[in-house]
Amino acid sequence: MACTTFPSENTDPAKNNKVSYQKDLNECKEDHPESSAGLHYKRWIDCMNLKGWK
């Protein structure tokens, strides 16, 4: 598996702020709880990408 950076910039300028970022990240964390194998990080990244974060 290749190293991936965590998304930090939204393609929508209106959502490209800390409040929107934290809201979207919290939603992703609720949808994909932490796992002992660490697979949740990949799921969080995929979830954030779907929300427009790159």
N, C-alpha and C positions, 0 to 999 in steps of 0.2 A: 504494500500500500504506500502510495506517495504521500509526502508531507503536504499538508494543505493549511493555508492560513485561514484564520477565522474571519468571516465577512465583517466589514466595518463601514462600508459606504453603500448607501441606498441609491438605486438608479432614479428614484423619484425625489427631486430636490425638496419637496414638502415634507418627506419622511426622513430626510438625512439629518437627524438630530439625536441627541442622547436620549431624550424621553421616548421617542418612537423606537429606537434601538432596544432600550431596556424592556419596553412593552412586548415587542416581537420576540426577544430572547426569552422572556418569562413564559410566553405562550408556548414556545418550542420546548422549553424545559418541562412544562406541564404535560405536553403531548408525548414527550419522549423522556421518561424518568431515567436517572442515572443508573448505570449497570456496572457490575464489578469488572466486566471485561473491557470497559471503556468504549464500547460501541456507540454510546449515547453522543459522543462528540461528533461523529460522522453524521448522525441523524440530526443533531442540532444545526450543523453546517448546511445540510441539505434543506432543512426547514427554513433557515434564514435565507438561503438562496431563492426558495420559492416565494418568499415575502419581498424579494427585490434587493436583498443585501448581497453585495459582491466583495 
